[in-house]
Amino acid sequence: RSNSHWSSFVVYSADLARLDFGEPIPVVPLGNGSGIEVSPAGGWAAFAMTVTPCEVWPCTVRLHAAPLDGSAPARIVNQVVGNWRGYRFTADGAHLVHHGEVVPFDQSPFWSWLSSAPSDGSGPAVLLSVPQESPPPGPGIGSFANAADGRVVFTEWHDEAPHVYSVPVEGGTPTAL
């Protein structure tokens, strides 16, 4: 998935359906990044890009989304000083759910969270995970999955145990399962 502190590459899109017609395949540059995720509904690609220059970890990493046809430039969906541990589109492609992690310069205990934002960058990211009530080490996100009904299910570690929650992709109070 997304290990965005690695080098960035140019991300391209190509319409392979044109192979059937023997037409030239236009290749569209979407931007620089790594950890490409494509919407299951089609139309969008997400990728992470480290903001340069970055001499010392942790760096600022931006999460971008771009239309696959190159009809608009990539938009910043969210950014973090740390790393994007993973990101996935919802089944309809309307939202991008992302797991962020911040690791302090001295590598002391980190904290992580789960958030969601509209894929087209038209709105701010909203917190999905249980808010931290204490300084690090705080709760840590384990895995997450997008359900077809517009909810996100995730594990979050606190009290030295994993807890499973469900929350609407638009945000709200997580429900313990």
N, C-alpha and C positions, 0 to 999 in steps of 0.2 A: 504494500500500500504506500503510504506517504511517509517517507523519511526525508523531510525537507531540509535538513542541514547538509545534505550532500550537494554536489555541484548541480547547477541548473543547466538545462538544455533548452533548445528551441522546441516548442510544442507545435506540431502541425496537425491539420485535419485534411483528409482526402475523401472524396465521394467515390467509393469503390463500386457503386451501382452502375457507374458509367462503363465499367469493364465489359458489360454485356453488349453494349452498343458499339464497342471499338472506338469510343471517343477519347480524346486526351483527358487525363484526370488532373483537374486543377488541385494543387496542393496549397493550402491556406495556412500561413503562420498565425498562431493564436497568441503567442507570447513566450516568455522564458519561464521555465519551471521544471518541476519533477513531481513524481507521485501522481500520475494522471488517473483520474476517475471520470468515466463517461456516464451520463444519465441513462438509466434503463429506458426512459421514455424517448430518448434521442434528443438531439438539439443542443445539448450543452456538454462541455468538458470542464472539469475543475483541476487545478494544479497549484502547487505551492511554490513560492519563490522567495529565496533569502534576499533581503535588502542589502545591497552592496554600498559601500565597503563594509565588510564584517571581518574584523581581525581577531576578535576574542568571542568565544561562545559564552553565553547564549546570544544569538543574533535575532533581529527582527525578521519574522517570516510572515509573508502575506499569502492569504488564500485567495486565489483568483478563480473566476468562472468566465467562460467565453462561449458564444454560440459557435457550434461546429462548422457552420458555413462561412465563418469569418465576417459576417454582416455587421458586426459591431466589435469594438475593441474589448479585450478582457477587462473585467471589472473586479475591484477588490471587494471580497465578501466579508473578510475579517482579517485581523493581524494579531500576532502575539510576539512577545519577546521570549523565545523558547522554541517550541516545536509543535507542529501539527502531527499528532500520533495517528490520526486516521480521519477520513471524511468520506461520506457517502451521500448520494442523492436519494431522495424519497422516490417511491415507485412512479409517481407522476412527474418527477423531475422539477417540481416547483420549489423545493427546499433542499439545502445542503446542510446536513448534520455533521458537525465536526468536533473532534476530541482534541483539546489543547492541553499543553503541559508546560509549566514554567519550572526551569531548573536554575536556582541561583548561581552566581559566578563561582562561589566556593563549593558547589556541588552538594550543599547541605540539603536537608529534606525538601522535596518538591511538592507542588500541588497541581491538580489537574481538574478539568471541568468538561462538560458537554454543552454545546450550544448549537443553535440552528439559525439560518438566515435564508431569505429568498435567494434562489439560485441566480437570478438576474441582477443581484446587487441593489435592488430597489428599496431595501429596508435594512434596519440595523439587526445585528445578531441578538438573539435572546438566550438567556441561560436556561438550560433544561435540567441540569443536575441539581442536587441538593446544595444550596449555598453554604459556603464555609463559614463557620462561626468562630474559628480560631486561626491563629497564624499557622504556617506550615510546621510540622507535616499535617496537612489536612486530609480530607477524604481523597481517595484516588479512584479514577474511573477504570473499570475493567473492560468489559466488552460492551458493544451496543449494536442494536439492529433496528431497522426501520420496518414497522408493520404496515400492511396494506391499508389499514383503516386510518392512517394519519397520525399514529402514535409512535413513539420511540421507546424501546425497552432497553434498559441498561443496568449494569452492575456498578455499584459504588461501594468502596471499602471505607468503613469507619467502625470504631470500636473493635478493631482488629478482626472484623468479619465482613464478608460480602453481603450486600443487601441488593435486592432486585426491585427496580422501579419501572413505572410506565408513566409517560407524560405526553400531552399533545405536542406535535412538532412545532406549533406556533408558540409554545411556552405555556406556563402554568405551574401549578404545584404538583410535584411528582407524587404518584400514588405508590405506596409500598405493596408489593405483590407477595 
